Amino acid sequence: MGFEEDVYVRSALIDMYAKCGSISEARSLFQKMSERSTVSWNSMIFGYANHGYCLEAIELFNQLLGEEERKMDHLTFTGVLTACSHAGMVHLGESLFKLMQDKFGIEPRLEHYACMVDLLGRAGKISQAYDLINKMTIEPDLFVWGALLGACRQHGNINLAEIACETSS
């Protein structure tokens, strides 16, 4: 019916395919788009990040950074921080967290902090993750505390897990 050429319809299809794990279908639609919206970029970055294609997510983010940085928003950074977390790229994640604030003026939201706590925690930097929580400018939520508790479980840090449980309740 011709709707598939609409940027919003294509973006929705990319998002649907990516969420279902059909990354090759999502990528194919994304590559065929003559015009891309922020939603298209974010859907593809999240799709890659959430299905283990972390390097592809970061590569796509870098492409966006070089070509169309005006299309970046808080979700773009959530997606790339998720990719960094899953790939264990601590230094890159920390740099992007800083870039998000300094260059793009995006104040960290709870999802950004949760990504950073997860990133640091997975890398075994549990104390650093806890320090970040203590320095947050907003009240941590269950996702932030859950990321820390997951890291405590993974790395066997009972003492910090107890502190996190007491603080989060």
C-alpha positions in Angstrom: 0.0 0.0 0.0 3.0 2.3 0.0 3.2 2.8 3.7 6.4 0.9 4.0 8.3 3.9 2.5 7.2 6.2 5.3 10.1 7.0 7.7 7.9 6.4 10.7 6.5 3.1 9.5 10.0 1.9 8.6 11.2 3.0 12.0 8.4 1.0 13.7 9.2 -2.0 11.6 12.9 -1.8 12.5 12.0 -1.5 16.1 9.7 -4.5 15.9 12.2 -6.7 14.1 15.0 -5.7 16.5 12.9 -6.4 19.5 12.0 -9.8 18.1 15.7 -10.6 17.5 15.5 -10.4 13.7 18.5 -8.2 13.5 19.3 -9.0 9.9 15.8 -7.9 8.9 16.1 -4.7 11.0 19.5 -4.0 9.5 18.2 -4.5 6.0 15.3 -2.1 6.4 17.6 0.4 8.1 20.2 0.3 5.3 17.5 0.8 2.7 16.1 4.0 4.3 16.8 7.1 2.3 15.8 9.2 5.3 16.3 8.2 8.9 14.7 9.6 12.1 16.1 9.6 15.6 13.7 6.6 16.2 15.3 4.6 13.4 18.8 5.2 14.7 17.8 4.4 18.2 15.9 1.3 17.3 18.9 -0.1 15.4 21.4 0.8 18.1 19.2 -0.8 20.8 18.6 -3.8 18.6 22.2 -4.4 18.2 23.0 -3.7 21.9 20.3 -6.0 23.3 21.1 -8.9 21.1 24.9 -9.1 21.6 26.0 -7.0 18.6 27.7 -4.5 20.8 30.5 -3.5 18.4 27.9 -2.9 15.7 25.9 -0.7 18.0 29.0 1.3 18.9 29.9 1.5 15.2 26.4 2.8 14.3 26.6 5.3 17.1 29.9 6.6 15.8 28.4 6.8 12.3 25.5 8.9 13.8 28.0 11.0 15.7 29.9 11.7 12.5 27.0 12.3 10.2 23.9 13.4 12.0 24.6 14.2 15.7 21.6 16.5 15.7 19.5 13.3 15.8 21.0 12.2 19.1 18.9 12.2 22.2 18.9 10.7 25.7 17.8 7.3 24.3 20.7 7.2 21.8 23.0 7.4 24.7 21.1 4.8 26.7 21.5 2.4 23.8 25.2 2.9 23.3 25.9 2.8 27.1 24.0 -0.5 27.1 26.3 -1.8 24.3 29.4 -0.7 26.2 28.1 -2.4 29.3 27.4 -5.7 27.5 30.8 -5.5 25.8 32.8 -4.6 28.9 34.0 -1.3 27.4 34.4 0.6 30.6 36.6 3.5 29.3 34.4 4.1 26.3 31.3 4.0 28.4 32.7 6.5 30.8 33.8 8.8 27.9 30.4 8.6 26.3 28.7 9.4 29.6 30.8 12.5 29.9 30.4 13.4 26.2 26.6 13.2 26.6 26.7 15.8 29.3 29.5 18.1 28.1 29.0 18.2 24.4 25.3 17.5 24.1 24.0 19.0 27.3 22.0 15.9 28.1 21.6 15.5 31.9 21.9 11.9 33.0 18.6 10.2 33.7 18.0 7.1 35.8 18.5 4.9 32.8 21.9 6.4 32.1 23.0 5.9 35.7 21.6 2.3 35.7 23.7 1.6 32.6 26.8 3.1 34.2 26.3 1.1 37.4 25.8 -2.0 35.3 28.9 -1.2 33.2 31.1 -0.7 36.2 29.6 -3.6 38.2 30.1 -6.1 35.4 33.7 -5.0 35.2 34.2 -5.7 38.9 34.4 -2.0 39.8 31.7 -2.3 42.4 33.0 0.3 44.8 33.2 2.8 41.9 29.6 1.9 40.9 28.5 2.5 44.5 30.4 5.8 44.6 28.6 6.9 41.4 25.2 6.1 43.0 26.2 8.2 46.0 27.1 11.1 43.7 23.9 10.9 41.6 22.0 14.2 41.3 18.6 12.3 41.4 17.3 9.6 43.7 18.4 6.1 42.5 15.6 3.7 41.6 15.2 0.0 41.7 17.0 -0.5 38.4 20.1 1.4 39.6 20.1 -0.6 42.9 19.4 -3.8 41.0 22.4 -3.3 38.7 24.5 -2.9 41.8 23.1 -5.9 43.5 23.6 -8.0 40.3 27.2 -7.0 40.3 27.6 -7.8 44.0 26.1 -11.2 43.4 28.4 -11.8 40.3 31.5 -10.8 42.2 30.6 -12.1 45.7 30.6 -8.7 47.5 28.2 -9.5 50.4 29.0 -6.4 52.4 28.1 -3.9 49.7 25.0 -6.0 48.8 23.8 -5.6 52.4 24.4 -1.9 52.3 22.6 -1.6 49.0 19.6 -3.5 50.3 19.4 -1.4 53.4 19.8 1.9 51.5 17.3 1.0 48.7 14.4 0.0 51.0 
